[in-house]
């Protein structure tokens, strides 16, 4: 699996960009890279992109993903 991380500007802020819908090939299955600390019980799934520093991209999410990324 590949590991992806967010990009940051030199000032330390997250780099943001608009992605046009016609340039998206398919959805991605992201699995968080867990650290040594325990997750808080009140962590909501909608906070996942901000709570983790890196993610694995699973190419085994389904047959089509495996073929697309192979």
DAMOBEL-V663884 format. One record per backbone hydrogen bond with DSSP energy under -1.0 kcal/mol. CO is the residue of the C=O (numbers start at 0). NH is the residue of the N-H. E is the energy in kcal/mol with one decimal. If there is no record, write none. Layout:
co->CO nh->NH e->E
co->CO nh->NH e->E
This chain:
co->1 nh->56 e->-2.5
co->3 nh->54 e->-2.4
co->6 nh->14 e->-2.4
co->8 nh->11 e->-2.2
co->12 nh->8 e->-3.5
co->19 nh->22 e->-1.8
co->20 nh->23 e->-1.3
co->28 nh->57 e->-2.6
co->30 nh->55 e->-3.6
co->39 nh->42 e->-1.4
co->43 nh->46 e->-2.3
co->44 nh->47 e->-1.6
co->46 nh->50 e->-1.8
co->47 nh->51 e->-1.5
co->53 nh->32 e->-2.3
co->54 nh->3 e->-3.1
co->55 nh->30 e->-2.5
co->56 nh->1 e->-1.0
co->61 nh->65 e->-2.1
co->62 nh->66 e->-2.1
co->63 nh->67 e->-2.3
co->64 nh->68 e->-2.4
